[in-house]
């Protein structure tokens, strides 16, 4: 009990009072140290103190190293095991899958003498996470009959694959094959797991069928934060900024707390409809009321919104005020806005910043600035800039023509 609650010291004290600890007690002790990230101590107990080790002990060590992303050590422990069982094979497989080592995971999966639902689910999810959707679907179609309807997580992963591929018909077909105790027909699924509903909403949204996605969202028995992010992001991505913001308001009224993904979606919605003031309010709300530190992506989204609105000087001020060192993305955004709105002076400063960063494509930025000088009649400045490019060894990128060959 103490080990499960994370109280390692209490667990050790209880263990010391056991007069003759059995294999189960030793395994709990090792697992308690592993769970508390005391890997060195867990290994010392396992290798030097334990009087005997069983398959559970060995598997605990494999899991410990795999979860710590030390897959080489996990494999060494696995290979040293006197015997393996299904759990030990699945533990090794999960370690490689979680780290994205797909080829090795597939070899472990193929080598396992027997497989259960966890084995198949792990392999399918491994391919799905790596966006190797065809391979994920291949695993799905090879599932033994007794596994197909027993794990809704498998079906949800498959629906997600079809959603990304834009194959709504297949996603719907799989959706209808969910467990009978969870689903009856496509139009009446009162107990289907929320993840599967979310995947189906994503499938319709991916095909641009927002009305169908909204109907399915409204029919979802129980929403979670991912459900709301899903539908808000769908409307924002298709340029329906006002609808996305209305959904955001509904989400907040429903008692859900926005996360970083939510704010990326709603800021994107503001960008599409040019709502500068609303985006600033949301950004401030994110930083204060929700105590969520904006990420680099949030700051860059705000810079883009401000720059698109023609507030180039404010965008430049935002870049200078970033709580981290800006990269070329920030200054390229400012430079592009300067070109659109004709702010040559700010454009010159942005190009200079890009040049100081040693950006490989800085010649493009200097050419862009030179063209801006010409557009406002400052030909001498343009000529001076081109001479500076020559002194620095920068050249205008060559033009490219695409010719279709005929054989």
Secondary structure, 3 states (H helix, E strand, C coil): CCCCCCCHHHHHHHHHCCCCCCHHHHHHHHHHHHHCCCHHHHHHHHHHHCCCCCHHHHHHHHHHHHHCCCHHHHHHHHHHCCCCCHHHHHHHHHHHHHCCCHHHHHHHHHHCCCCCHHHHHHHHHHHHHCCCHHHHHHHHHCCCHHHHCCCHHHHHHHHHHHHHHCCHHHHHHHHCCCCCCCCCECCECCCCCHHHHHHHHHHHHHCCCHHHHHHHHHHCCCCCHHHHHHHHHHHHHCCCHHHHHHHHHHHHHCCCCCCHHHHHHHHHHHHHHCCHHHHHHHHHHHHHCCCCCCCHHHHHHHHHHHHHCCCHHHHHHHHHCCCCCCCHHHHHHHHHHHHHHCCHHHHHHHHHHHHHCCCCCHHHHHHHHHHHHHHCCCHHHHHHHHHHHHHCCCCCCCCCCCCCCCC
